Amino acid sequence: MAVPKKKTSKAKRNQRHAVWKRKAALEAEKALSLGKSVLTGRSRGFVYPTKDDEDDDEE
């Protein structure tokens, strides 16, 4: 026979939401940092086309 599940407490729910938001904030911070490094030209681990590379491809 089917039995209803126990209700999840507000504390558990809030904890789950906090973990999710913390992970999202960390990823957003990483993305912002990568974007800043690309704009300053100091990025080492991220490969992207530059205007010089595009000129070479057209020839």
mmCIF file of the N, C-alpha and C atoms, coordinates in Angstrom:
data_MODEL
# 
_entry.id   MODEL 
# 
loop_
_atom_site.group_PDB 
_atom_site.id 
_atom_site.type_symbol 
_atom_site.label_atom_id 
_atom_site.label_alt_id 
_atom_site.label_comp_id 
_atom_site.label_asym_id 
_atom_site.label_entity_id 
_atom_site.label_seq_id 
_atom_site.pdbx_PDB_ins_code 
_atom_site.Cartn_x 
_atom_site.Cartn_y 
_atom_site.Cartn_z 
_atom_site.occupancy 
_atom_site.B_iso_or_equiv 
_atom_site.pdbx_formal_charge 
_atom_site.auth_seq_id 
_atom_site.auth_comp_id 
_atom_site.auth_asym_id 
_atom_site.auth_atom_id 
_atom_site.pdbx_PDB_model_num 
ATOM 1   N N  . MET A 1 1  ? 0.829  -1.177 0.000   1.00 0.00 ? 1  MET A N  1 
ATOM 2   C CA . MET A 1 1  ? 0.000  0.000  0.000   1.00 0.00 ? 1  MET A CA 1 
ATOM 3   C C  . MET A 1 1  ? 0.884  1.255  0.000   1.00 0.00 ? 1  MET A C  1 
ATOM 4   N N  . ALA A 1 2  ? 0.470  2.278  -0.732  1.00 0.00 ? 2  ALA A N  1 
ATOM 5   C CA . ALA A 1 2  ? 1.245  3.513  -0.839  1.00 0.00 ? 2  ALA A CA 1 
ATOM 6   C C  . ALA A 1 2  ? 1.183  4.306  0.461   1.00 0.00 ? 2  ALA A C  1 
ATOM 7   N N  . VAL A 1 3  ? 2.338  4.812  0.845   1.00 0.00 ? 3  VAL A N  1 
ATOM 8   C CA . VAL A 1 3  ? 2.436  5.599  2.074   1.00 0.00 ? 3  VAL A CA 1 
ATOM 9   C C  . VAL A 1 3  ? 2.980  6.978  1.711   1.00 0.00 ? 3  VAL A C  1 
ATOM 10  N N  . PRO A 1 4  ? 2.379  8.048  2.216   1.00 0.00 ? 4  PRO A N  1 
ATOM 11  C CA . PRO A 1 4  ? 2.904  9.389  1.911   1.00 0.00 ? 4  PRO A CA 1 
ATOM 12  C C  . PRO A 1 4  ? 4.314  9.579  2.468   1.00 0.00 ? 4  PRO A C  1 
ATOM 13  N N  . LYS A 1 5  ? 5.104  10.330 1.732   1.00 0.00 ? 5  LYS A N  1 
ATOM 14  C CA . LYS A 1 5  ? 6.468  10.611 2.192   1.00 0.00 ? 5  LYS A CA 1 
ATOM 15  C C  . LYS A 1 5  ? 6.433  11.673 3.279   1.00 0.00 ? 5  LYS A C  1 
ATOM 16  N N  . LYS A 1 6  ? 7.489  11.700 4.074   1.00 0.00 ? 6  LYS A N  1 
ATOM 17  C CA . LYS A 1 6  ? 7.579  12.715 5.125   1.00 0.00 ? 6  LYS A CA 1 
ATOM 18  C C  . LYS A 1 6  ? 7.893  14.072 4.498   1.00 0.00 ? 6  LYS A C  1 
ATOM 19  N N  . LYS A 1 7  ? 7.357  15.104 5.101   1.00 0.00 ? 7  LYS A N  1 
ATOM 20  C CA . LYS A 1 7  ? 7.571  16.456 4.600   1.00 0.00 ? 7  LYS A CA 1 
ATOM 21  C C  . LYS A 1 7  ? 9.003  16.893 4.894   1.00 0.00 ? 7  LYS A C  1 
ATOM 22  N N  . THR A 1 8  ? 9.620  17.532 3.908   1.00 0.00 ? 8  THR A N  1 
ATOM 23  C CA . THR A 1 8  ? 10.969 18.065 4.098   1.00 0.00 ? 8  THR A CA 1 
ATOM 24  C C  . THR A 1 8  ? 10.877 19.347 4.918   1.00 0.00 ? 8  THR A C  1 
ATOM 25  N N  . SER A 1 9  ? 11.723 19.463 5.903   1.00 0.00 ? 9  SER A N  1 
ATOM 26  C CA . SER A 1 9  ? 11.680 20.646 6.768   1.00 0.00 ? 9  SER A CA 1 
ATOM 27  C C  . SER A 1 9  ? 12.181 21.882 6.019   1.00 0.00 ? 9  SER A C  1 
ATOM 28  N N  . LYS A 1 10 ? 11.789 23.036 6.537   1.00 0.00 ? 10 LYS A N  1 
ATOM 29  C CA . LYS A 1 10 ? 12.233 24.301 5.943   1.00 0.00 ? 10 LYS A CA 1 
ATOM 30  C C  . LYS A 1 10 ? 13.743 24.439 6.042   1.00 0.00 ? 10 LYS A C  1 
ATOM 31  N N  . ALA A 1 11 ? 14.320 23.942 7.123   1.00 0.00 ? 11 ALA A N  1 
ATOM 32  C CA . ALA A 1 11 ? 15.770 24.046 7.305   1.00 0.00 ? 11 ALA A CA 1 
ATOM 33  C C  . ALA A 1 11 ? 16.502 23.258 6.221   1.00 0.00 ? 11 ALA A C  1 
ATOM 34  N N  . LYS A 1 12 ? 16.021 22.051 5.931   1.00 0.00 ? 12 LYS A N  1 
ATOM 35  C CA . LYS A 1 12 ? 16.649 21.240 4.875   1.00 0.00 ? 12 LYS A CA 1 
ATOM 36  C C  . LYS A 1 12 ? 16.510 21.930 3.527   1.00 0.00 ? 12 LYS A C  1 
ATOM 37  N N  . ARG A 1 13 ? 15.316 22.451 3.260   1.00 0.00 ? 13 ARG A N  1 
ATOM 38  C CA . ARG A 1 13 ? 15.078 23.138 1.996   1.00 0.00 ? 13 ARG A CA 1 
ATOM 39  C C  . ARG A 1 13 ? 16.000 24.342 1.852   1.00 0.00 ? 13 ARG A C  1 
ATOM 40  N N  . ASN A 1 14 ? 16.090 25.141 2.918   1.00 0.00 ? 14 ASN A N  1 
ATOM 41  C CA . ASN A 1 14 ? 16.929 26.341 2.875   1.00 0.00 ? 14 ASN A CA 1 
ATOM 42  C C  . ASN A 1 14 ? 18.402 25.979 2.711   1.00 0.00 ? 14 ASN A C  1 
ATOM 43  N N  . GLN A 1 15 ? 18.811 24.883 3.330   1.00 0.00 ? 15 GLN A N  1 
ATOM 44  C CA . GLN A 1 15 ? 20.199 24.445 3.213   1.00 0.00 ? 15 GLN A CA 1 
ATOM 45  C C  . GLN A 1 15 ? 20.505 24.045 1.768   1.00 0.00 ? 15 GLN A C  1 
ATOM 46  N N  . ARG A 1 16 ? 19.567 23.330 1.140   1.00 0.00 ? 16 ARG A N  1 
ATOM 47  C CA . ARG A 1 16 ? 19.750 22.922 -0.255  1.00 0.00 ? 16 ARG A CA 1 
ATOM 48  C C  . ARG A 1 16 ? 19.847 24.141 -1.159  1.00 0.00 ? 16 ARG A C  1 
ATOM 49  N N  . HIS A 1 17 ? 18.984 25.108 -0.941  1.00 0.00 ? 17 HIS A N  1 
ATOM 50  C CA . HIS A 1 17 ? 19.008 26.335 -1.748  1.00 0.00 ? 17 HIS A CA 1 
ATOM 51  C C  . HIS A 1 17 ? 20.314 27.098 -1.533  1.00 0.00 ? 17 HIS A C  1 
ATOM 52  N N  . ALA A 1 18 ? 20.803 27.141 -0.305  1.00 0.00 ? 18 ALA A N  1 
ATOM 53  C CA . ALA A 1 18 ? 22.041 27.858 -0.004  1.00 0.00 ? 18 ALA A CA 1 
ATOM 54  C C  . ALA A 1 18 ? 23.228 27.219 -0.716  1.00 0.00 ? 18 ALA A C  1 
ATOM 55  N N  . VAL A 1 19 ? 23.263 25.890 -0.735  1.00 0.00 ? 19 VAL A N  1 
ATOM 56  C CA . VAL A 1 19 ? 24.352 25.174 -1.421  1.00 0.00 ? 19 VAL A CA 1 
ATOM 57  C C  . VAL A 1 19 ? 24.305 25.480 -2.909  1.00 0.00 ? 19 VAL A C  1 
ATOM 58  N N  . TRP A 1 20 ? 23.104 25.430 -3.487  1.00 0.00 ? 20 TRP A N  1 
ATOM 59  C CA . TRP A 1 20 ? 22.954 25.689 -4.912  1.00 0.00 ? 20 TRP A CA 1 
ATOM 60  C C  . TRP A 1 20 ? 23.403 27.103 -5.254  1.00 0.00 ? 20 TRP A C  1 
ATOM 61  N N  . LYS A 1 21 ? 22.990 28.073 -4.431  1.00 0.00 ? 21 LYS A N  1 
ATOM 62  C CA . LYS A 1 21 ? 23.352 29.471 -4.688  1.00 0.00 ? 21 LYS A CA 1 
ATOM 63  C C  . LYS A 1 21 ? 24.854 29.696 -4.521  1.00 0.00 ? 21 LYS A C  1 
ATOM 64  N N  . ARG A 1 22 ? 25.478 29.026 -3.548  1.00 0.00 ? 22 ARG A N  1 
ATOM 65  C CA . ARG A 1 22 ? 26.914 29.161 -3.339  1.00 0.00 ? 22 ARG A CA 1 
ATOM 66  C C  . ARG A 1 22 ? 27.671 28.635 -4.557  1.00 0.00 ? 22 ARG A C  1 
ATOM 67  N N  . LYS A 1 23 ? 27.239 27.494 -5.083  1.00 0.00 ? 23 LYS A N  1 
ATOM 68  C CA . LYS A 1 23 ? 27.890 26.934 -6.276  1.00 0.00 ? 23 LYS A CA 1 
ATOM 69  C C  . LYS A 1 23 ? 27.737 27.880 -7.465  1.00 0.00 ? 23 LYS A C  1 
ATOM 70  N N  . ALA A 1 24 ? 26.539 28.430 -7.635  1.00 0.00 ? 24 ALA A N  1 
ATOM 71  C CA . ALA A 1 24 ? 26.291 29.347 -8.745  1.00 0.00 ? 24 ALA A CA 1 
ATOM 72  C C  . ALA A 1 24 ? 27.138 30.610 -8.609  1.00 0.00 ? 24 ALA A C  1 
ATOM 73  N N  . ALA A 1 25 ? 27.268 31.128 -7.400  1.00 0.00 ? 25 ALA A N  1 
ATOM 74  C CA . ALA A 1 25 ? 28.056 32.331 -7.176  1.00 0.00 ? 25 ALA A CA 1 
ATOM 75  C C  . ALA A 1 25 ? 29.533 32.083 -7.477  1.00 0.00 ? 25 ALA A C  1 
ATOM 76  N N  . LEU A 1 26 ? 30.025 30.907 -7.109  1.00 0.00 ? 26 LEU A N  1 
ATOM 77  C CA . LEU A 1 26 ? 31.420 30.563 -7.366  1.00 0.00 ? 26 LEU A CA 1 
ATOM 78  C C  . LEU A 1 26 ? 31.686 30.464 -8.872  1.00 0.00 ? 26 LEU A C  1 
ATOM 79  N N  . GLU A 1 27 ? 30.773 29.829 -9.604  1.00 0.00 ? 27 GLU A N  1 
ATOM 80  C CA . GLU A 1 27 ? 30.938 29.720 -11.053 1.00 0.00 ? 27 GLU A CA 1 
ATOM 81  C C  . GLU A 1 27 ? 30.851 31.086 -11.725 1.00 0.00 ? 27 GLU A C  1 
ATOM 82  N N  . ALA A 1 28 ? 29.977 31.948 -11.233 1.00 0.00 ? 28 ALA A N  1 
ATOM 83  C CA . ALA A 1 28 ? 29.872 33.299 -11.790 1.00 0.00 ? 28 ALA A CA 1 
ATOM 84  C C  . ALA A 1 28 ? 31.153 34.082 -11.554 1.00 0.00 ? 28 ALA A C  1 
ATOM 85  N N  . GLU A 1 29 ? 31.737 33.908 -10.376 1.00 0.00 ? 29 GLU A N  1 
ATOM 86  C CA . GLU A 1 29 ? 32.996 34.590 -10.061 1.00 0.00 ? 29 GLU A CA 1 
ATOM 87  C C  . GLU A 1 29 ? 34.120 34.102 -10.971 1.00 0.00 ? 29 GLU A C  1 
ATOM 88  N N  . LYS A 1 30 ? 34.158 32.796 -11.238 1.00 0.00 ? 30 LYS A N  1 
ATOM 89  C CA . LYS A 1 30 ? 35.167 32.242 -12.145 1.00 0.00 ? 30 LYS A CA 1 
ATOM 90  C C  . LYS A 1 30 ? 34.997 32.797 -13.550 1.00 0.00 ? 30 LYS A C  1 
ATOM 91  N N  . ALA A 1 31 ? 33.748 32.870 -14.023 1.00 0.00 ? 31 ALA A N  1 
ATOM 92  C CA . ALA A 1 31 ? 33.476 33.377 -15.364 1.00 0.00 ? 31 ALA A CA 1 
ATOM 93  C C  . ALA A 1 31 ? 33.884 34.842 -15.480 1.00 0.00 ? 31 ALA A C  1 
ATOM 94  N N  . LEU A 1 32 ? 33.589 35.624 -14.462 1.00 0.00 ? 32 LEU A N  1 
ATOM 95  C CA . LEU A 1 32 ? 33.962 37.033 -14.468 1.00 0.00 ? 32 LEU A CA 1 
ATOM 96  C C  . LEU A 1 32 ? 35.484 37.187 -14.476 1.00 0.00 ? 32 LEU A C  1 
ATOM 97  N N  . SER A 1 33 ? 36.162 36.371 -13.693 1.00 0.00 ? 33 SER A N  1 
ATOM 98  C CA . SER A 1 33 ? 37.615 36.425 -13.639 1.00 0.00 ? 33 SER A CA 1 
ATOM 99  C C  . SER A 1 33 ? 38.224 36.067 -14.994 1.00 0.00 ? 33 SER A C  1 
ATOM 100 N N  . LEU A 1 34 ? 37.677 35.042 -15.645 1.00 0.00 ? 34 LEU A N  1 
ATOM 101 C CA . LEU A 1 34 ? 38.165 34.641 -16.959 1.00 0.00 ? 34 LEU A CA 1 
ATOM 102 C C  . LEU A 1 34 ? 37.934 35.755 -17.966 1.00 0.00 ? 34 LEU A C  1 
ATOM 103 N N  . GLY A 1 35 ? 36.763 36.372 -17.911 1.00 0.00 ? 35 GLY A N  1 
ATOM 104 C CA . GLY A 1 35 ? 36.465 37.469 -18.828 1.00 0.00 ? 35 GLY A CA 1 
ATOM 105 C C  . GLY A 1 35 ? 37.412 38.637 -18.641 1.00 0.00 ? 35 GLY A C  1 
ATOM 106 N N  . LYS A 1 36 ? 37.715 38.962 -17.396 1.00 0.00 ? 36 LYS A N  1 
ATOM 107 C CA . LYS A 1 36 ? 38.650 40.063 -17.122 1.00 0.00 ? 36 LYS A CA 1 
ATOM 108 C C  . LYS A 1 36 ? 40.042 39.736 -17.640 1.00 0.00 ? 36 LYS A C  1 
ATOM 109 N N  . SER A 1 37 ? 40.488 38.488 -17.457 1.00 0.00 ? 37 SER A N  1 
ATOM 110 C CA . SER A 1 37 ? 41.830 38.116 -17.907 1.00 0.00 ? 37 SER A CA 1 
ATOM 111 C C  . SER A 1 37 ? 41.916 38.133 -19.431 1.00 0.00 ? 37 SER A C  1 
ATOM 112 N N  . VAL A 1 38 ? 40.826 37.762 -20.110 1.00 0.00 ? 38 VAL A N  1 
ATOM 113 C CA . VAL A 1 38 ? 40.817 37.799 -21.575 1.00 0.00 ? 38 VAL A CA 1 
ATOM 114 C C  . VAL A 1 38 ? 40.908 39.253 -22.044 1.00 0.00 ? 38 VAL A C  1 
ATOM 115 N N  . LEU A 1 39 ? 40.188 40.143 -21.392 1.00 0.00 ? 39 LEU A N  1 
ATOM 116 C CA . LEU A 1 39 ? 40.204 41.552 -21.793 1.00 0.00 ? 39 LEU A CA 1 
ATOM 117 C C  . LEU A 1 39 ? 41.564 42.196 -21.562 1.00 0.00 ? 39 LEU A C  1 
ATOM 118 N N  . THR A 1 40 ? 42.266 41.791 -20.497 1.00 0.00 ? 40 THR A N  1 
ATOM 119 C CA . THR A 1 40 ? 43.570 42.382 -20.224 1.00 0.00 ? 40 THR A CA 1 
ATOM 120 C C  . THR A 1 40 ? 44.669 41.715 -21.034 1.00 0.00 ? 40 THR A C  1 
ATOM 121 N N  . GLY A 1 41 ? 44.381 40.558 -21.630 1.00 0.00 ? 41 GLY A N  1 
ATOM 122 C CA . GLY A 1 41 ? 45.374 39.864 -22.440 1.00 0.00 ? 41 GLY A CA 1 
ATOM 123 C C  . GLY A 1 41 ? 46.316 38.996 -21.633 1.00 0.00 ? 41 GLY A C  1 
ATOM 124 N N  . ARG A 1 42 ? 46.007 38.735 -20.380 1.00 0.00 ? 42 ARG A N  1 
ATOM 125 C CA . ARG A 1 42 ? 46.883 37.936 -19.532 1.00 0.00 ? 42 ARG A CA 1 
ATOM 126 C C  . ARG A 1 42 ? 46.457 36.477 -19.427 1.00 0.00 ? 42 ARG A C  1 
ATOM 127 N N  . SER A 1 43 ? 45.427 36.086 -20.152 1.00 0.00 ? 43 SER A N  1 
ATOM 128 C CA . SER A 1 43 ? 44.932 34.718 -20.021 1.00 0.00 ? 43 SER A CA 1 
ATOM 129 C C  . SER A 1 43 ? 45.935 33.735 -20.612 1.00 0.00 ? 43 SER A C  1 
ATOM 130 N N  . ARG A 1 44 ? 46.144 32.626 -19.932 1.00 0.00 ? 44 ARG A N  1 
ATOM 131 C CA . ARG A 1 44 ? 47.080 31.603 -20.386 1.00 0.00 ? 44 ARG A CA 1 
ATOM 132 C C  . ARG A 1 44 ? 46.367 30.297 -20.746 1.00 0.00 ? 44 ARG A C  1 
ATOM 133 N N  . GLY A 1 45 ? 45.305 29.961 -20.012 1.00 0.00 ? 45 GLY A N  1 
ATOM 134 C CA . GLY A 1 45 ? 44.669 28.674 -20.207 1.00 0.00 ? 45 GLY A CA 1 
ATOM 135 C C  . GLY A 1 45 ? 43.418 28.729 -21.053 1.00 0.00 ? 45 GLY A C  1 
ATOM 136 N N  . PHE A 1 46 ? 43.192 29.830 -21.747 1.00 0.00 ? 46 PHE A N  1 
ATOM 137 C CA . PHE A 1 46 ? 41.971 29.982 -22.531 1.00 0.00 ? 46 PHE A CA 1 
ATOM 138 C C  . PHE A 1 46 ? 42.369 30.409 -23.931 1.00 0.00 ? 46 PHE A C  1 
ATOM 139 N N  . VAL A 1 47 ? 42.016 29.611 -24.937 1.00 0.00 ? 47 VAL A N  1 
ATOM 140 C CA . VAL A 1 47 ? 42.394 29.902 -26.316 1.00 0.00 ? 47 VAL A CA 1 
ATOM 141 C C  . VAL A 1 47 ? 41.192 30.501 -27.031 1.00 0.00 ? 47 VAL A C  1 
ATOM 142 N N  . TYR A 1 48 ? 41.397 31.611 -27.686 1.00 0.00 ? 48 TYR A N  1 
ATOM 143 C CA . TYR A 1 48 ? 40.323 32.273 -28.409 1.00 0.00 ? 48 TYR A CA 1 
ATOM 144 C C  . TYR A 1 48 ? 40.922 32.992 -29.611 1.00 0.00 ? 48 TYR A C  1 
ATOM 145 N N  . PRO A 1 49 ? 40.154 33.168 -30.685 1.00 0.00 ? 49 PRO A N  1 
ATOM 146 C CA . PRO A 1 49 ? 40.688 33.842 -31.879 1.00 0.00 ? 49 PRO A CA 1 
ATOM 147 C C  . PRO A 1 49 ? 40.894 35.328 -31.631 1.00 0.00 ? 49 PRO A C  1 
ATOM 148 N N  . THR A 1 50 ? 41.983 35.838 -32.152 1.00 0.00 ? 50 THR A N  1 
ATOM 149 C CA . THR A 1 50 ? 42.251 37.273 -32.073 1.00 0.00 ? 50 THR A CA 1 
ATOM 150 C C  . THR A 1 50 ? 42.191 37.855 -33.482 1.00 0.00 ? 50 THR A C  1 
ATOM 151 N N  . LYS A 1 51 ? 42.262 39.159 -33.587 1.00 0.00 ? 51 LYS A N  1 
ATOM 152 C CA . LYS A 1 51 ? 42.180 39.794 -34.901 1.00 0.00 ? 51 LYS A CA 1 
ATOM 153 C C  . LYS A 1 51 ? 43.360 39.378 -35.787 1.00 0.00 ? 51 LYS A C  1 
ATOM 154 N N  . ASP A 1 52 ? 44.537 39.164 -35.196 1.00 0.00 ? 52 ASP A N  1 
ATOM 155 C CA . ASP A 1 52 ? 45.693 38.743 -35.968 1.00 0.00 ? 52 ASP A CA 1 
ATOM 156 C C  . ASP A 1 52 ? 45.467 37.363 -36.568 1.00 0.00 ? 52 ASP A C  1 
ATOM 157 N N  . ASP A 1 53 ? 44.858 36.460 -35.802 1.00 0.00 ? 53 ASP A N  1 
ATOM 158 C CA . ASP A 1 53 ? 44.580 35.113 -36.291 1.00 0.00 ? 53 ASP A CA 1 
ATOM 159 C C  . ASP A 1 53 ? 43.546 35.137 -37.413 1.00 0.00 ? 53 ASP A C  1 
ATOM 160 N N  . GLU A 1 54 ? 42.561 36.007 -37.316 1.00 0.00 ? 54 GLU A N  1 
ATOM 161 C CA . GLU A 1 54 ? 41.526 36.088 -38.343 1.00 0.00 ? 54 GLU A CA 1 
ATOM 162 C C  . GLU A 1 54 ? 42.106 36.588 -39.651 1.00 0.00 ? 54 GLU A C  1 
ATOM 163 N N  . ASP A 1 55 ? 43.068 37.517 -39.596 1.00 0.00 ? 55 ASP A N  1 
ATOM 164 C CA . ASP A 1 55 ? 43.707 38.037 -40.811 1.00 0.00 ? 55 ASP A CA 1 
ATOM 165 C C  . ASP A 1 55 ? 44.498 36.938 -41.497 1.00 0.00 ? 55 ASP A C  1 
ATOM 166 N N  . ASP A 1 56 ? 45.148 36.063 -40.725 1.00 0.00 ? 56 ASP A N  1 
ATOM 167 C CA . ASP A 1 56 ? 45.933 34.981 -41.302 1.00 0.00 ? 56 ASP A CA 1 
ATOM 168 C C  . ASP A 1 56 ? 45.041 33.974 -42.021 1.00 0.00 ? 56 ASP A C  1 
ATOM 169 N N  . ASP A 1 57 ? 43.859 33.744 -41.522 1.00 0.00 ? 57 ASP A N  1 
ATOM 170 C CA . ASP A 1 57 ? 42.961 32.764 -42.109 1.00 0.00 ? 57 ASP A CA 1 
ATOM 171 C C  . ASP A 1 57 ? 42.402 33.223 -43.455 1.00 0.00 ? 57 ASP A C  1 
ATOM 172 N N  . GLU A 1 58 ? 42.267 34.523 -43.643 1.00 0.00 ? 58 GLU A N  1 
ATOM 173 C CA . GLU A 1 58 ? 41.666 35.042 -44.856 1.00 0.00 ? 58 GLU A CA 1 
ATOM 174 C C  . GLU A 1 58 ? 42.596 34.959 -46.062 1.00 0.00 ? 58 GLU A C  1 
ATOM 175 N N  . GLU A 1 59 ? 43.895 34.868 -45.844 1.00 0.00 ? 59 GLU A N  1 
ATOM 176 C CA . GLU A 1 59 ? 44.853 34.880 -46.946 1.00 0.00 ? 59 GLU A CA 1 
ATOM 177 C C  . GLU A 1 59 ? 44.925 33.573 -47.668 1.00 0.00 ? 59 GLU A C  1 
# 
